[in-house]
Amino acid sequence: MTTLLRGGRVIDPSQKIDDVMDVLIEGNRIAATGRNLVEDAKGRKKDPGLTVIDVRGKLVVPGLIDIHTHLREPGYEYKETVESGCEAAVAGGFTSIACMPNTNPVNDNRSVTEFILRQAQKAGLATVYPIAAVSRGSEGKALTEFGDLKEAGAAGFSDDGRPVMHAGLMKRALEYAHSLDLPVVAHCEDWQLSKGGLMNEGLVSTELGMPGIPTISEDIMVMRDILIAEYVGTSVHICHVSSAGAVRILRQARERGVRVTAETAPQYLLLTDEALKGFDTSCKVNPPLRSAEDVAAVRAGLRDGTIEVIASDHAPHSAIEKEVEFEYAASGMVGLETSLGLSWKLVEEGVLTPSELIARMTVNAARVLRVPKGTLKKGADADVTVIDPKKTWTVDVRAFRSKSRNSPFNGWKLPVKAVLTIVGGEIKYSEL
């Protein structure tokens, strides 16, 4: 099968391309990028197997990559399954996603990892990269079998949702992961400071009479994990950065050459704790929505490259976990179908250029995962996302492909939409 995407604005930060051209796909690989490819000397114009898709006026980018999602299967299929999560992914323009291990049972052994991969293969939609647990049961007591998990298909290690409180255990995790060339993805939260908190500690929590989660609970653990990585000479990846202090610590670490990478999510770029004044449980997340000052700092960190990746932290929950008193509501919001449109607001506001935004959702994410994705280079996997830069749309949670509806962005008008998602040369989602 040969497919030509004709006349789109190709943005490929991996090759520093931002120009109007064609993209030719042969089988499951990128065959070429360039002008007038359909009229080249090989006579593809007469090829009966050639499908030409007119994408003039649209953006053609490497398939988007989300390195931080929760697919809930096995164990919580009423919230999400691998298949429904992948359906949400391709609808949002994502061709590859990494899923965290807080399933039931926890993804701490090869059988769970292999099960997730089988479910993803059966779904036949996005490529799924399972992130296995750092510790058995994510209890922070004993390391999992890193080598065995890598052999089974694990793409990295994290106890996400639970911090690795034992510094010695984190040190060993970084050492073992380094020997396997896999990332450790750190959820940075000091439970001794955050336990029992329901929202960001600040003026809003005081006004509402709610126990707060101080920014220092994040900052301390970011600093700790960076110092451990620096000491042992390895890399570490910091999840969902939300505080000004964490951005400052990350920037200083990068300046002195520490191999640290970091991600944030749209909610930490667009919302503040003011959104919680109505006790909207869809806004209850972990880390919590922070102050306007924190949002400004995270934006600045994203702009100057201190934070290299935008992830969704897609965290589906059912109504029984969200439509309850704020104190008892689960933390998390869905994000796969809204991440691109929400993130594009940063382009509209001049925080990032289109190429800078695409880099943070493609090639940079691929580098963190150490996977050969996020590029339109000749010979690369034919993962492509086509974006309509003029297609405004209104978020309607009832139309989500995800099984869950817990989004605070319901009713928001978003400026762009993924209209074509190609994975391995095959169209998995189309609005064209």
C-alpha positions in Angstrom: 0.0 0.0 0.0 1.3 3.4 -1.0 -0.1 6.7 0.3 0.7 10.2 -0.7 -0.1 13.1 1.7 -0.1 15.9 -0.8 0.5 19.6 -0.2 0.4 20.0 3.5 2.6 22.1 5.7 5.1 19.5 7.0 6.5 20.3 10.4 9.1 17.8 11.5 11.4 19.2 14.3 13.6 16.2 14.1 14.8 17.4 10.7 14.2 21.1 11.2 11.5 21.0 8.5 8.7 23.5 8.3 7.6 23.8 4.7 4.8 22.9 2.2 5.6 19.5 0.7 4.4 16.0 0.2 4.9 12.9 2.4 5.1 9.5 0.7 4.3 6.4 2.7 5.1 2.9 1.3 3.9 0.0 3.4 4.7 0.8 7.0 7.6 3.2 6.3 8.1 6.8 5.3 9.5 6.7 1.8 10.1 10.3 1.1 9.3 13.9 1.9 9.6 16.6 -0.8 7.8 18.6 -3.4 5.7 17.1 -6.3 6.5 13.5 -5.2 3.5 12.1 -7.2 5.1 13.3 -10.4 8.6 11.9 -9.8 10.5 9.8 -12.2 9.2 6.5 -10.9 5.8 7.1 -12.3 3.9 6.6 -9.2 1.1 8.7 -10.7 0.1 5.6 -12.7 0.5 3.2 -9.7 -3.0 1.6 -9.2 -2.1 1.0 -5.5 -1.4 4.7 -4.9 -3.8 6.6 -2.6 -3.5 10.3 -2.8 -4.9 12.3 0.2 -5.1 16.1 -0.3 -4.0 17.8 2.9 -3.5 21.3 1.6 -4.0 23.9 4.3 -3.3 21.3 7.0 -0.3 20.5 9.1 1.5 17.2 8.6 3.6 16.2 11.6 5.2 13.0 13.0 2.7 10.9 15.0 2.1 12.5 18.4 3.5 10.6 21.4 2.1 10.7 24.9 4.5 9.4 27.4 2.2 9.5 30.4 -1.2 7.8 30.3 -3.2 5.5 32.5 -5.1 2.7 30.6 -6.4 1.0 33.8 -6.4 -2.5 32.3 -6.1 -5.0 33.9 -8.3 -4.5 36.9 -10.2 -1.3 36.3 -11.8 -1.9 33.0 -14.9 0.0 34.0 -12.8 3.2 33.8 -10.8 2.4 30.7 -9.4 -0.5 28.7 -6.3 -0.7 26.5 -8.6 -0.7 23.5 -10.8 2.3 24.6 -7.7 4.2 25.6 -6.1 3.6 22.2 -9.3 4.7 20.6 -9.1 8.0 22.5 -5.4 8.2 21.6 -5.8 8.1 17.8 -8.8 10.4 18.0 -6.6 12.9 19.7 -3.8 12.5 17.1 -1.6 10.2 19.2 0.1 7.3 17.4 2.1 6.1 20.5 1.4 6.1 24.2 3.1 4.9 27.3 0.9 3.6 30.1 1.7 3.7 33.8 1.7 0.5 36.0 -1.0 1.4 38.6 -3.3 -1.3 37.4 -4.7 -4.3 39.4 -2.6 -6.3 39.6 0.2 -3.8 39.4 2.4 -4.1 36.3 5.3 -5.4 38.3 5.9 -8.7 36.4 6.2 -10.0 32.9 2.8 -11.5 32.7 1.0 -8.2 33.2 3.4 -6.4 30.7 2.8 -9.1 28.1 -1.0 -9.0 28.7 -1.0 -5.2 28.1 1.0 -5.7 24.9 -1.4 -8.4 23.7 -4.4 -6.2 24.4 -2.8 -3.4 22.4 -2.0 -5.7 19.5 -5.6 -6.9 19.5 -6.9 -3.4 19.5 -4.7 -2.6 16.5 -4.7 1.2 17.0 -1.9 3.1 18.7 1.5 1.7 19.7 1.5 1.1 23.4 4.6 1.2 25.6 4.0 -0.3 29.0 5.9 1.3 31.9 6.5 -1.3 34.6 6.6 -0.6 38.3 9.9 0.3 40.1 8.9 -1.7 43.1 6.9 -4.8 43.7 3.2 -3.9 44.1 4.5 -0.2 43.9 4.9 -0.5 47.6 8.4 1.0 47.6 10.0 -1.9 49.4 11.8 -4.2 46.9 12.7 -3.7 43.3 11.0 -5.5 40.5 12.9 -7.7 38.1 14.0 -5.0 35.7 15.8 -7.3 33.2 12.9 -9.7 33.0 10.4 -6.8 32.5 12.5 -5.3 29.7 12.6 -8.7 28.0 8.8 -8.8 28.3 8.5 -5.4 26.6 8.6 -2.8 29.4 9.7 0.6 28.1 10.6 2.1 31.5 10.0 2.0 35.2 7.8 4.1 37.5 5.7 3.8 40.6 3.6 6.7 39.3 0.8 7.6 41.6 3.1 6.6 44.4 6.5 8.2 45.1 9.5 6.1 45.7 10.1 7.4 49.2 13.1 5.2 50.0 16.1 7.0 48.6 18.3 3.9 48.5 15.7 2.1 46.5 15.6 4.9 44.0 19.4 4.9 43.7 19.4 1.2 42.9 16.5 1.7 40.4 18.4 4.4 38.6 21.5 2.2 38.4 19.7 -0.9 37.1 17.6 1.0 34.6 20.7 2.7 33.3 22.4 -0.6 32.7 19.3 -1.6 30.6 19.1 1.8 28.8 15.6 2.4 30.0 14.2 5.5 31.8 13.0 5.8 35.3 10.0 8.1 35.5 9.7 9.8 38.8 6.5 10.8 40.5 7.9 13.5 42.8 5.9 13.9 46.0 7.0 13.8 49.6 4.2 12.1 51.4 5.3 13.4 54.8 4.3 16.8 53.5 1.4 16.0 51.1 -0.4 13.2 52.9 -4.0 14.2 53.6 -3.9 17.2 51.3 -6.7 17.8 48.8 -5.5 20.8 46.8 -2.6 23.2 46.5 -1.7 24.8 49.8 -2.4 28.5 49.4 -5.0 31.2 49.6 -7.7 29.1 47.9 -7.3 26.1 50.2 -7.3 28.5 53.2 -10.5 30.2 52.0 -12.2 26.8 51.4 -10.9 25.3 54.6 -9.3 22.4 52.8 -6.0 20.7 53.8 -3.3 21.8 51.3 -0.5 20.1 49.4 2.5 22.4 49.6 4.7 23.0 46.5 7.7 22.0 48.6 6.4 18.4 48.7 7.1 18.3 44.9 10.3 20.5 45.0 12.0 18.3 47.7 11.6 15.1 45.7 12.6 16.7 42.4 15.8 17.9 44.1 16.4 14.5 45.7 16.0 12.5 42.5 18.1 14.9 40.6 20.9 14.6 43.2 20.7 10.8 43.2 20.9 10.8 39.4 23.8 13.2 39.4 25.7 11.2 42.0 25.4 7.8 40.2 25.8 9.4 36.8 22.5 8.3 35.3 19.5 10.0 33.9 16.0 10.5 35.4 12.7 11.8 34.1 10.5 13.9 36.2 6.7 13.5 35.8 4.0 16.2 35.6 6.0 19.3 36.8 3.6 21.8 38.4 5.5 24.1 40.7 7.8 27.1 40.2 10.3 25.6 42.6 10.6 22.4 40.6 11.2 24.4 37.4 13.9 26.4 39.1 15.6 23.2 40.4 15.4 21.5 37.0 16.9 24.6 35.2 19.8 24.7 37.7 20.4 21.0 37.3 20.4 21.2 33.5 22.9 24.1 33.6 25.4 22.0 35.5 24.9 19.1 33.1 22.7 16.6 35.0 20.9 14.3 32.6 17.4 15.1 33.7 14.3 15.4 31.5 10.9 16.6 32.5 7.3 16.8 31.4 4.2 18.8 32.2 0.6 18.5 31.2 -2.0 21.0 29.8 -3.8 21.4 33.1 -0.6 22.8 34.7 -0.4 25.3 31.8 -4.0 26.5 31.6 -5.6 26.1 35.0 -5.0 27.4 38.5 -6.3 26.4 41.9 -9.0 29.1 41.4 -10.8 26.5 39.4 -11.5 24.6 42.6 -13.5 27.3 44.3 -16.7 25.5 43.2 -15.4 22.1 44.5 -15.3 20.8 40.9 -14.0 17.2 41.4 -12.9 17.1 37.7 -10.3 19.6 38.7 -8.9 17.4 41.5 -5.6 16.0 40.2 -2.2 15.0 41.7 -0.1 17.0 41.7 -2.8 19.6 42.3 -3.6 22.7 40.2 -1.2 25.4 41.5 -1.1 29.2 41.7 -0.9 31.6 38.8 2.7 32.1 39.7 3.4 28.4 39.3 1.6 28.3 36.0 3.7 31.2 34.7 6.9 29.5 35.8 5.9 26.1 34.2 5.1 28.0 31.0 8.5 29.7 31.1 10.2 26.3 31.7 8.4 24.8 28.7 9.4 27.8 26.6 13.1 27.8 27.4 13.5 24.0 27.2 13.8 23.2 30.9 10.7 21.1 30.4 11.0 19.2 27.1 7.7 17.3 26.9 4.0 17.8 27.1 2.1 14.7 28.2 -1.6 14.3 29.0 -1.4 12.3 32.3 -4.6 10.8 31.0 -6.3 9.5 34.2 -9.8 8.1 33.6 -12.2 7.7 36.5 -15.9 6.7 36.5 -18.7 8.8 37.9 -18.8 6.7 41.1 -15.3 8.0 41.9 -15.8 11.6 40.8 -19.4 12.5 41.5 -18.9 12.4 45.3 -17.9 14.9 48.0 -14.6 16.6 47.1 -12.7 15.0 50.0 -13.5 11.5 48.7 -13.1 12.1 44.9 -10.3 10.3 43.1 -7.5 12.5 41.6 -7.1 12.7 37.8 -8.6 13.8 34.6 -8.8 12.4 31.1 -6.7 14.1 28.5 -5.9 12.1 25.3 -8.6 13.7 23.2 -8.0 17.3 24.4 -4.2 17.5 24.8 -3.4 18.7 21.4 -6.1 21.4 21.2 -5.4 22.6 24.7 -1.6 22.7 24.1 -2.1 24.7 20.9 -3.4 27.6 23.0 0.2 28.2 23.9 0.9 28.8 20.2 -2.0 31.2 20.0 -0.6 33.0 23.0 2.9 33.2 21.6 4.5 31.0 24.3 5.6 28.4 21.7 5.9 28.3 17.9 4.1 25.5 16.1 7.4 23.7 15.6 8.4 24.0 19.2 5.0 22.6 20.3 5.2 19.7 17.9 8.8 18.9 19.2 7.5 18.7 22.7 4.8 16.2 21.6 6.9 14.1 19.2 10.7 13.9 18.9 11.4 15.0 22.5 9.0 12.4 23.9 10.6 9.7 21.7 14.0 10.6 23.2 12.8 10.2 26.7 11.3 6.8 25.9 14.3 5.9 23.8 12.1 4.7 21.0 12.6 5.2 17.2 9.5 7.4 16.7 8.7 11.1 16.4 10.2 11.7 12.9 9.3 11.7 9.3 12.8 10.7 8.1 13.0 8.3 5.2 12.8 4.8 6.5 11.1 5.7 9.8 7.9 4.1 11.0 5.0 5.6 9.1 3.3 7.3 12.1 1.8 10.5 10.9 -0.7 13.0 12.4 -2.5 15.5 10.2 -3.8 18.6 12.0 -6.4 21.1 10.8 -5.2 24.4 12.1 -8.5 26.1 11.4 -10.9 23.5 12.8 -12.2 24.9 16.0 -14.3 22.5 18.1 -16.1 22.5 21.4 -15.2 19.8 23.9 -18.2 17.5 24.6 -17.3 14.8 27.1 -20.3 12.8 25.9 -18.5 12.3 22.6 -15.2 11.0 24.1 -13.9 7.7 22.9 -12.5 7.2 26.4 -14.8 5.3 28.7 -14.6 8.1 31.2 -15.8 11.7 31.2 -13.8 13.3 34.0 -12.6 16.5 32.2 -12.8 20.1 33.5 -12.5 21.3 29.9 -16.0 20.3 28.9 -17.5 23.2 26.9 -14.1 24.7 26.1 -13.6 25.9 22.5 -10.3 24.5 21.1 -8.4 26.0 18.2 -7.1 22.9 16.3 -8.1 19.3 15.7 -6.3 16.1 14.6 -8.2 15.0 11.5 -6.1 12.1 10.3 -4.0 9.6 12.4 -1.8 7.1 10.6 -0.1 4.3 12.5 2.4 2.1 10.7 1.1 3.3 7.4 -2.6 2.5 8.2 -5.3 5.0 8.8 -6.6 4.6 12.3 -8.7 7.7 12.6 -10.0 10.1 10.0 -12.2 13.2 9.8 -11.2 14.0 6.2 
